[in-house]
């Protein structure tokens, strides 16, 4: 059985004090979430150490939002995978559409990040997805396959077994538009199919694929009911503990 996962990407929001309050609220409400759902929060880097220490042995896990493509050295302002791991975080988001778009991160850079993350004991949450013009041109499958092939297909099966994939329809992030549950399922099934072709059916069956496009309490249940959707990478709704937990309780019984 693959994991059901709901991960909250806080992006560049909250001060350390606000973030600690939010993390504690999520932790308190997490008691109502079924035990088979993995809960992850990805606060800004400035908060991570304190949040990890405060949460202790809580079921709520902590993720970095990004890591450097280099092990260490003269890269002012960058934060290495080793540094993130040293805080006690256990996950890291890699290849988010905003990193690709605003910081021009290409697949070679992302492959370095994935490898360094795993070398330092972090589970990568690897993002892929198409822009509006790519979907309108019916190129979305080609784009997504290229993103996955150029990074994840460079890993061996053991490494791939430690990767979570997040599908982000970029045209549905922060726009108020949401991919329909059917559109989400179609792409998730396609991702699982290409993983299966490259790594085999069993590994594909065990790979968690999250939906990352404006998932909210009022649409999560319908999206999570789809066979190949294993949870969500949640943006704006993760900044409200009640909304985040409501999403985490949206899996079919």
Backbone bond lengths (Angstrom), bond angles and torsions (degrees), N, CA, C in turn:
res aa  C-N    CA-C-N  psi(-1)  N-CA   C-N-CA  omega(-1)  CA-C   N-CA-C  phi
1 X - - - 1.467 - - 1.522 110.29 -
2 X 1.332 116.00 128.91 1.462 117.70 176.93 1.530 110.01 -82.19
3 X 1.320 113.82 157.89 1.460 119.97 -176.26 1.525 111.82 -72.19
4 X 1.339 115.08 141.42 1.456 121.39 164.71 1.532 105.76 -88.10
5 X 1.321 116.55 130.78 1.462 120.61 -174.00 1.523 110.37 -136.68
6 X 1.307 116.15 135.36 1.466 121.32 168.58 1.523 107.17 -125.86
7 X 1.330 115.66 116.40 1.467 122.04 -176.82 1.522 109.35 -116.42
8 X 1.314 117.16 133.13 1.457 122.34 -179.88 1.516 111.44 -104.51
9 X 1.333 116.10 116.76 1.464 121.80 178.00 1.531 108.16 -97.48
10 X 1.330 116.20 105.46 1.462 120.25 -175.52 1.533 112.51 -76.20
11 X 1.336 116.66 -14.69 1.468 121.70 -179.27 1.539 109.92 55.66
12 X 1.333 118.93 -148.18 1.461 120.90 -176.33 1.529 109.97 -92.66
13 X 1.337 113.79 65.77 1.467 121.54 -178.40 1.528 109.74 -135.73
14 X 1.295 116.13 151.27 1.465 127.94 177.76 1.531 112.77 78.94
15 X 1.323 114.88 142.73 1.463 122.44 168.19 1.527 106.83 -84.14
16 X 1.328 118.30 168.83 1.469 118.68 177.06 1.529 113.00 -55.45
17 X 1.323 117.05 -38.86 1.470 119.95 -179.47 1.530 110.79 -67.51
18 X 1.324 116.11 -43.94 1.475 120.09 178.13 1.519 111.03 -65.05
19 X 1.333 115.58 -39.27 1.461 120.48 -178.82 1.521 112.05 -66.11
20 X 1.328 116.21 -40.02 1.463 120.11 178.99 1.528 109.84 -64.76
21 X 1.313 116.60 -40.76 1.473 121.13 177.67 1.531 110.10 -61.87
22 X 1.325 116.70 -45.62 1.463 121.11 179.89 1.526 111.25 -63.55
23 X 1.330 116.98 -43.13 1.468 120.83 179.39 1.521 110.72 -61.59
24 X 1.324 116.75 -40.97 1.467 120.37 179.17 1.533 111.14 -66.90
25 X 1.329 116.54 -36.78 1.467 120.06 177.56 1.532 110.31 -65.33
26 X 1.332 116.28 -44.06 1.472 120.54 177.67 1.525 109.93 -60.71
27 X 1.315 116.36 -44.44 1.462 121.22 -178.93 1.526 110.94 -60.86
28 X 1.324 116.69 -44.53 1.458 120.81 -179.11 1.529 111.23 -63.46
29 X 1.317 115.88 -43.75 1.472 120.29 -177.92 1.534 112.69 -76.06
30 X 1.327 116.39 -17.04 1.467 120.24 -176.29 1.528 112.70 -63.16
31 X 1.315 116.29 -18.85 1.467 120.14 -179.39 1.526 111.77 -62.11
32 X 1.331 116.42 -22.78 1.469 119.85 -177.93 1.528 112.57 -89.96
33 X 1.334 116.98 -2.50 1.468 121.34 -178.01 1.530 109.31 -90.18
34 X 1.327 118.28 134.52 1.467 119.94 178.48 1.524 112.23 -51.17
35 X 1.330 115.54 144.70 1.465 121.49 -172.45 1.519 113.50 -64.84
36 X 1.351 117.50 -20.58 1.465 119.24 -177.14 1.530 113.19 -87.03
37 X 1.330 117.30 6.02 1.466 121.29 177.85 1.529 109.01 -102.40
38 X 1.317 116.17 122.64 1.465 121.62 176.76 1.526 108.66 -82.57
39 X 1.328 116.33 127.90 1.463 122.20 178.80 1.523 109.60 -107.64
40 X 1.332 116.02 128.89 1.460 121.75 -178.86 1.523 108.37 -132.17
41 X 1.331 116.80 137.23 1.464 120.31 171.39 1.526 108.56 -121.34
42 X 1.340 115.37 142.98 1.469 121.21 -179.93 1.531 109.06 -121.27
43 X 1.328 116.92 86.23 1.454 120.92 179.81 1.532 110.61 -78.15
44 X 1.348 117.28 168.19 1.460 119.15 169.79 1.525 110.43 -58.68
45 X 1.312 115.93 154.04 1.462 122.02 -175.54 1.528 113.12 -55.19
46 X 1.336 116.53 -36.10 1.466 120.22 -177.02 1.516 113.35 -62.37
47 X 1.321 116.95 -19.24 1.466 121.12 -175.50 1.527 113.54 -98.08
48 X 1.328 116.40 -19.67 1.468 119.45 -161.39 1.527 113.01 -58.95
49 X 1.325 117.73 -49.56 1.470 120.00 -175.16 1.519 111.16 -57.96
50 X 1.318 117.19 -47.71 1.459 120.62 -178.15 1.522 111.65 -65.73
51 X 1.319 116.46 -39.80 1.468 119.47 179.43 1.526 111.03 -66.01
52 X 1.328 116.95 -43.79 1.469 120.23 178.32 1.531 110.31 -59.34
53 X 1.326 116.37 -45.05 1.474 120.61 -179.00 1.527 110.87 -65.25
54 X 1.327 116.84 -39.38 1.468 120.44 -178.74 1.525 111.68 -70.35
55 X 1.334 116.24 -40.44 1.466 119.68 -179.14 1.523 112.21 -70.76
56 X 1.333 116.77 -29.31 1.463 120.22 178.55 1.509 112.34 56.29
57 X 1.329 116.45 -122.82 1.470 120.94 -176.76 1.532 111.85 -92.53
58 X 1.315 116.01 22.79 1.465 121.10 177.98 1.522 110.85 -57.35
59 X 1.319 117.14 156.68 1.463 121.50 175.29 1.521 111.31 -72.53
60 X 1.344 117.70 -14.91 1.463 121.66 -179.16 1.530 108.95 -79.80
61 X 1.331 116.59 117.34 1.463 121.89 -179.18 1.523 110.10 -92.82
62 X 1.340 115.31 160.47 1.461 120.40 -175.41 1.525 110.36 -120.01
63 X 1.340 114.90 140.05 1.467 122.18 -178.09 1.517 110.40 -126.71
64 X 1.333 115.97 148.57 1.447 120.88 165.92 1.523 108.78 -79.09
65 X 1.333 116.36 158.55 1.462 120.47 178.59 1.524 112.13 -91.56
66 X 1.326 116.29 -11.51 1.463 121.10 -174.81 1.517 107.14 -174.80
67 X 1.330 117.18 161.41 1.463 121.04 169.77 1.523 108.41 -145.88
68 X 1.311 115.49 165.00 1.468 120.63 -178.70 1.525 110.85 -72.99
69 X 1.320 114.80 159.62 1.467 121.11 177.48 1.526 111.31 -91.16
70 X 1.328 116.69 4.98 1.462 121.98 179.32 1.521 109.63 -123.57
71 X 1.308 115.74 153.46 1.463 120.86 -177.65 1.521 111.89 -69.32
72 X 1.339 116.25 -45.52 1.475 122.16 179.92 1.521 107.66 -170.11
73 X 1.333 117.20 174.68 1.458 118.78 173.56 1.517 114.24 126.26
74 X 1.330 115.08 -161.35 1.467 122.39 -172.96 1.532 110.65 -83.65
75 X 1.326 115.55 71.83 1.466 122.43 -179.79 1.522 107.70 -128.18
76 X 1.304 116.45 74.04 1.451 122.96 -173.33 1.530 112.18 -51.62
77 X 1.306 114.84 128.80 1.459 120.94 177.54 1.515 114.75 88.37
78 X 1.330 117.90 -10.71 1.461 120.95 -179.74 1.536 111.04 -84.87
79 X 1.301 116.23 157.85 1.467 122.44 179.59 1.516 108.62 -128.72
80 X 1.319 116.53 121.73 1.466 120.71 -174.15 1.528 112.12 -78.60
81 X 1.329 114.71 161.40 1.466 120.62 175.52 1.526 110.41 -60.71
82 X 1.336 116.15 -36.82 1.469 119.90 178.68 1.525 110.90 -62.01
83 X 1.335 116.74 -41.12 1.469 120.58 179.10 1.527 111.04 -62.84
84 X 1.334 115.85 -44.00 1.469 119.58 179.54 1.525 110.23 -63.43
85 X 1.317 116.23 -44.86 1.462 120.79 179.31 1.532 111.17 -60.53
86 X 1.324 116.41 -36.71 1.469 120.63 -177.18 1.527 112.68 -66.45
87 X 1.330 117.23 -18.98 1.469 120.09 178.39 1.523 111.96 -76.78
88 X 1.334 116.65 -16.12 1.456 121.04 -174.66 1.516 113.05 101.78
89 X 1.339 116.91 -3.85 1.471 119.91 173.41 1.529 108.62 -64.81
90 X 1.318 116.38 151.54 1.469 119.67 -176.14 1.533 113.46 -122.98
91 X 1.329 116.83 -4.78 1.460 122.16 178.37 1.525 109.56 -130.09
92 X 1.330 115.70 163.25 1.462 120.27 170.19 1.528 108.93 -150.74
93 X 1.332 115.57 135.73 1.466 121.36 176.97 1.528 108.61 -82.53
94 X 1.324 116.47 131.24 1.467 121.02 -178.10 1.531 109.18 -131.54
95 X 1.332 115.77 133.57 1.459 120.39 174.88 1.513 114.40 80.07
96 X 1.340 117.22 21.64 1.457 119.44 176.78 1.524 109.22 -55.89
97 X 1.322 116.36 146.48 1.467 120.50 -176.07 1.526 112.43 -56.04
98 X 1.329 116.86 -32.13 1.466 119.59 179.09 1.523 111.32 -70.21
99 X 1.316 117.39 -33.44 1.473 120.69 175.87 1.530 109.90 -69.69
100 X 1.319 116.03 -41.48 1.473 119.27 178.59 1.532 110.14 -64.11
101 X 1.346 116.12 -43.17 1.458 121.14 -172.95 1.529 112.07 -76.54
102 X 1.333 117.32 -53.57 1.467 121.08 -171.37 1.521 113.53 -84.96
103 X 1.341 116.09 -23.99 1.465 119.66 -175.98 1.521 112.79 -118.04
104 X 1.335 115.32 10.74 1.472 122.91 173.23 1.522 113.16 53.34
105 X 1.324 116.58 39.50 1.458 119.41 -179.93 1.528 109.94 -78.16
106 X 1.324 115.33 120.98 1.454 121.42 179.61 1.520 111.42 -97.94
107 X 1.324 115.24 176.10 1.461 120.00 -173.73 1.524 113.72 -65.23
108 X 1.340 117.89 -33.39 1.470 119.65 178.29 1.528 110.46 -64.62
109 X 1.325 116.00 -42.89 1.469 121.32 176.62 1.522 110.51 -61.21
110 X 1.322 116.14 -43.44 1.463 120.20 -177.40 1.523 111.88 -67.82
111 X 1.321 117.18 -34.90 1.468 120.38 175.56 1.521 110.35 -62.22
112 X 1.331 117.35 -43.50 1.475 120.82 176.60 1.522 110.58 -58.81
113 X 1.328 116.02 -42.99 1.467 120.31 -178.74 1.532 111.35 -64.25
114 X 1.331 116.17 -44.51 1.461 120.03 179.81 1.527 110.67 -60.08
115 X 1.328 116.32 -45.47 1.471 120.03 -178.78 1.520 111.39 -64.49
116 X 1.331 117.12 -44.21 1.467 120.58 179.71 1.524 111.00 -65.51
117 X 1.324 116.77 -37.96 1.464 120.01 177.27 1.525 110.38 -58.29
118 X 1.324 116.37 -49.22 1.463 120.28 -177.41 1.525 111.82 -68.04
119 X 1.328 116.96 -35.97 1.469 120.05 177.05 1.520 111.46 -61.23
120 X 1.319 116.11 -25.25 1.465 121.02 -178.41 1.522 112.79 -106.06
121 X 1.327 115.96 20.05 1.459 120.92 172.01 1.511 115.67 77.31
122 X 1.335 116.87 14.74 1.463 120.79 178.56 1.526 110.74 -96.35
123 X 1.314 116.66 142.24 1.463 121.30 174.30 1.520 108.48 -89.38
124 X 1.333 118.31 118.70 1.459 120.01 178.85 1.527 111.82 -75.26
125 X 1.330 115.34 135.90 1.468 121.43 167.30 1.520 104.36 -103.64
126 X 1.325 116.47 99.10 1.468 122.09 -171.67 1.523 110.53 -91.80
127 X 1.326 115.46 122.59 1.468 121.00 -176.10 1.526 112.04 -97.11
128 X 1.308 115.35 143.76 1.458 121.91 174.56 1.519 107.81 -146.21
129 X 1.325 116.57 157.53 1.464 118.63 178.97 1.512 112.19 163.20
130 X 1.324 114.85 164.94 1.464 121.23 -173.17 1.518 112.26 -109.30
131 X 1.338 114.67 154.56 1.464 121.63 174.18 1.532 109.31 -83.53
132 X 1.332 114.97 170.67 1.463 120.02 -177.15 1.524 111.95 -61.40
133 X 1.333 116.82 -44.29 1.468 118.99 -178.04 1.530 111.30 -65.23
134 X 1.326 116.46 -31.42 1.470 120.62 179.02 1.527 110.85 -71.57
135 X 1.324 116.31 -38.31 1.473 118.77 176.35 1.521 110.46 -69.36
136 X 1.330 116.29 -43.16 1.466 119.14 -179.55 1.526 112.06 -62.15
137 X 1.355 115.71 -28.94 1.466 120.23 178.58 1.531 111.75 -88.65
138 X 1.359 115.33 6.74 1.461 121.50 -179.96 1.526 112.06 59.98
139 X 1.339 115.47 34.53 1.459 121.75 -179.53 1.535 111.81 -105.32
140 X 1.326 117.43 6.04 1.467 119.29 -171.37 1.525 113.71 -62.33
141 X 1.334 117.64 -39.07 1.464 118.99 178.88 1.535 110.51 -65.19
142 X 1.302 116.67 -42.05 1.468 121.27 -179.99 1.521 110.90 -63.35
143 X 1.325 116.88 -43.28 1.469 121.73 -179.65 1.527 110.34 -62.92
144 X 1.317 116.20 -48.09 1.464 120.95 -177.36 1.526 111.02 -65.70
145 X 1.323 116.47 -42.72 1.467 118.97 178.59 1.527 110.53 -61.98
146 X 1.325 117.58 -38.91 1.461 120.58 178.15 1.515 111.96 -63.94
147 X 1.324 117.56 -42.78 1.459 121.39 179.69 1.530 111.04 -62.49
148 X 1.325 115.82 -41.45 1.470 120.19 -178.77 1.530 110.73 -73.85
149 X 1.327 116.94 -43.77 1.477 120.67 -177.43 1.523 111.53 -63.76
150 X 1.322 117.31 -39.68 1.465 120.66 -176.02 1.519 113.47 -74.74
151 X 1.329 116.71 -13.54 1.467 119.68 179.76 1.531 110.74 -119.96
152 X 1.317 116.62 -66.24 1.463 119.72 -171.39 1.522 113.03 -70.26
153 X 1.329 117.85 -30.44 1.458 119.48 179.57 1.524 111.71 -75.27
154 X 1.332 117.45 -4.94 1.472 121.44 174.71 1.535 110.86 -88.58
155 X 1.316 116.48 -1.62 1.464 121.89 178.72 1.519 109.95 -94.62
156 X 1.328 116.49 160.83 1.465 118.21 171.44 1.535 108.47 -88.21
157 X 1.318 116.43 171.80 1.463 120.86 -173.26 1.524 111.95 -62.35
158 X 1.329 117.49 -36.78 1.468 120.43 179.88 1.521 110.23 -64.26
159 X 1.338 115.78 -43.35 1.468 119.48 178.16 1.525 110.18 -64.38
160 X 1.316 116.73 -44.73 1.461 121.11 -177.77 1.521 111.28 -61.55
161 X 1.309 116.09 -30.64 1.465 120.26 178.23 1.516 113.48 -63.67
162 X 1.342 116.75 -13.69 1.462 121.47 179.77 1.526 113.01 -105.60
163 X 1.325 117.20 14.88 1.467 120.89 -177.41 1.527 110.01 -108.36
164 X 1.328 115.46 137.81 1.460 122.45 169.03 1.525 106.45 -104.09
165 X 1.315 117.45 137.14 1.466 121.25 178.06 1.531 108.80 -105.63
166 X 1.320 116.11 138.23 1.470 120.55 174.42 1.525 108.63 -122.13
167 X 1.330 115.96 123.50 1.466 120.48 176.92 1.522 109.46 -91.65
168 X 1.326 115.63 121.59 1.459 121.81 178.24 1.532 110.38 -115.79
169 X 1.313 118.48 104.88 1.460 118.32 169.02 1.530 106.61 -73.46
170 X 1.329 116.87 101.37 1.472 120.87 -169.45 1.525 111.02 -58.46
171 X 1.319 116.29 -30.36 1.465 121.03 179.83 1.528 112.53 -69.03
172 X 1.327 116.50 -8.63 1.466 120.09 -178.59 1.524 112.22 -113.70
173 X 1.324 117.63 17.11 1.468 120.65 -178.76 1.519 109.16 -108.25
174 X 1.319 115.57 119.08 1.452 120.57 177.02 1.522 113.92 68.89
175 X 1.326 116.42 10.83 1.466 120.25 -177.64 1.524 111.20 -106.21
176 X 1.323 115.36 -9.66 1.457 118.89 -174.54 1.514 112.20 85.24
177 X 1.331 116.82 -12.38 1.462 120.87 176.47 1.525 108.99 -87.39
178 X 1.277 116.94 147.19 1.460 121.91 177.97 1.514 108.67 -132.14
179 X 1.311 116.04 138.00 1.462 118.35 171.97 1.520 107.68 -63.11
180 X 1.309 117.06 140.06 1.461 119.54 177.21 1.528 108.64 -65.02
181 X 1.332 117.55 156.77 1.461 119.86 176.12 1.537 111.57 -53.48
182 X 1.321 116.31 -35.75 1.467 120.54 179.82 1.529 110.92 -67.87
183 X 1.340 116.80 -40.26 1.465 120.26 177.38 1.524 110.69 -65.42
184 X 1.329 116.26 -41.21 1.464 120.48 178.36 1.529 109.97 -61.91
185 X 1.316 116.38 -48.30 1.464 120.69 -179.55 1.526 111.49 -60.40
186 X 1.321 116.57 -41.90 1.462 120.86 -178.77 1.528 110.90 -58.12
187 X 1.334 116.85 -45.33 1.465 120.06 -178.24 1.522 110.70 -74.03
188 X 1.326 117.58 -40.81 1.476 120.07 178.76 1.529 110.52 -60.57
189 X 1.317 116.77 -42.07 1.474 120.65 178.07 1.521 110.48 -64.04
190 X 1.331 116.62 -38.79 1.468 120.95 177.80 1.526 110.45 -63.73
191 X 1.328 117.17 -44.31 1.473 120.68 178.94 1.529 110.02 -60.74
192 X 1.330 116.21 -45.35 1.468 118.79 -179.44 1.530 110.66 -63.53
193 X 1.322 115.70 -35.79 1.469 120.06 179.66 1.531 111.52 -64.76
194 X 1.341 117.36 -43.84 1.470 117.84 -177.94 1.527 111.27 -73.86
195 X 1.329 116.83 -30.37 1.472 119.51 173.88 1.527 109.12 -65.69
196 X 1.328 116.40 -40.48 1.459 121.70 179.17 1.527 111.40 -62.80
197 X 1.326 116.86 -42.26 1.468 120.91 179.41 1.518 111.57 -61.67
198 X 1.334 116.18 -37.73 1.462 119.64 -175.20 1.527 112.77 -87.71
199 X 1.327 116.90 -39.92 1.470 120.18 -172.81 1.530 113.85 -112.38
200 X 1.325 117.12 -9.71 1.456 119.60 -179.26 1.524 112.27 105.37
201 X 1.328 114.09 157.30 1.463 121.32 -173.56 1.519 112.31 -63.72
202 X 1.325 117.40 -42.39 1.466 119.83 -174.73 1.514 111.85 -64.66
203 X 1.326 117.18 -42.84 1.463 119.60 179.51 1.525 110.04 -66.38
204 X 1.327 116.68 -40.21 1.466 119.75 178.97 1.524 111.06 -62.60
205 X 1.326 115.95 -39.25 1.471 120.44 179.79 1.524 111.76 -64.08
206 X 1.337 116.75 -30.58 1.463 120.46 -176.01 1.530 113.25 -93.09
207 X 1.341 117.87 -3.22 1.469 121.49 -178.70 1.520 110.53 -84.26
208 X 1.329 116.61 122.96 1.461 120.76 177.22 1.527 109.42 -78.69
209 X 1.334 116.05 129.96 1.464 122.03 178.05 1.524 107.65 -120.60
210 X 1.330 115.99 117.68 1.461 122.44 -175.75 1.520 110.68 -99.36
211 X 1.322 115.36 150.39 1.462 120.85 176.01 1.526 108.93 -96.84
212 X 1.328 117.24 130.24 1.463 121.15 -175.27 1.506 114.24 -127.01
213 X 1.313 118.02 52.41 1.465 118.95 -179.78 1.512 113.16 -136.65
214 X 1.327 117.74 89.05 1.473 122.08 177.18 1.527 112.26 52.88
215 X 1.318 115.23 52.08 1.468 121.15 176.90 1.529 107.97 -84.84
216 X 1.335 115.83 130.42 1.469 121.85 -175.48 1.529 109.17 -135.82
217 X 1.343 116.87 168.00 1.467 118.37 179.83 1.524 113.32 -56.54
218 X 1.335 117.49 -31.51 1.468 118.21 -175.62 1.524 114.50 -83.64
219 X 1.341 118.32 -8.73 1.475 117.75 176.90 1.536 112.78 -123.66
220 X 1.334 117.26 -6.77 1.473 120.46 -174.66 1.524 112.39 -62.88
221 X 1.318 116.77 -39.95 1.471 119.66 -175.36 1.534 111.20 -60.60
222 X 1.325 114.98 -43.70 1.464 120.19 -178.95 1.527 111.00 -68.03
223 X 1.328 116.51 -39.02 1.469 120.87 -179.89 1.527 110.75 -70.18
224 X 1.334 116.34 -45.43 1.470 120.82 -176.98 1.523 112.25 -69.62
225 X 1.328 117.29 -15.82 1.471 120.34 178.82 1.522 112.00 -73.94
226 X 1.329 117.15 -14.76 1.456 120.46 -178.26 1.533 110.87 -73.48
227 X 1.318 115.66 144.50 1.467 122.30 -169.15 1.528 114.07 -59.61
228 X 1.329 117.38 -35.45 1.463 119.20 -174.29 1.523 113.53 -104.95
229 X 1.321 116.94 8.98 1.471 121.11 176.80 1.524 108.12 -98.69
230 X 1.319 115.85 117.02 1.468 120.90 -173.43 1.523 113.52 -105.78
231 X 1.340 116.18 13.73 1.451 120.02 179.61 1.510 110.70 141.54
232 X 1.327 115.83 -160.26 1.453 119.18 -175.19 1.513 113.96 -142.39
233 X 1.329 114.60 150.21 1.468 122.32 167.06 1.524 104.16 -103.09
234 X 1.313 116.31 106.65 1.463 123.02 -166.75 1.526 110.34 -100.15
235 X 1.326 116.53 130.75 1.459 121.24 178.11 1.515 111.15 -95.57
236 X 1.342 116.89 -103.51 1.462 122.23 -173.75 1.512 114.76 -52.27
237 X 1.323 117.56 -40.64 1.473 120.26 -177.07 1.523 112.39 -67.78
238 X 1.329 118.09 -16.09 1.476 119.85 179.84 1.519 111.94 -78.51
239 X 1.346 117.39 -8.89 1.463 120.98 178.75 1.520 111.58 -84.25
240 X 1.314 116.80 -1.52 1.457 122.99 174.14 1.523 107.32 -121.60
241 X 1.325 116.40 115.19 1.470 120.00 -173.29 1.525 112.06 -58.62
242 X 1.324 117.47 -41.30 1.472 120.69 -178.32 1.521 111.13 -64.58
243 X 1.339 116.49 -42.06 1.465 120.10 178.58 1.526 110.98 -65.57
244 X 1.323 116.33 -43.35 1.467 121.14 -179.30 1.528 110.46 -60.57
245 X 1.317 116.21 -45.75 1.462 120.06 -179.47 1.525 111.47 -69.12
246 X 1.333 116.83 -35.78 1.474 119.87 175.91 1.524 110.62 -59.98
247 X 1.333 116.66 -40.67 1.464 121.06 177.14 1.528 110.29 -63.38
248 X 1.333 116.03 -42.86 1.469 120.58 -178.56 1.524 112.22 -65.54
249 X 1.335 117.10 -19.32 1.468 121.55 179.17 1.526 111.96 -97.55
250 X 1.351 116.37 13.80 1.461 120.59 -173.70 1.525 114.63 -94.88
251 X 1.332 117.51 2.34 1.467 118.71 178.99 1.525 110.11 -70.74
252 X 1.337 116.81 149.63 1.479 119.01 177.62 1.513 110.28 -59.87
253 X 1.311 115.12 144.16 1.479 120.24 179.58 1.532 109.49 -72.43
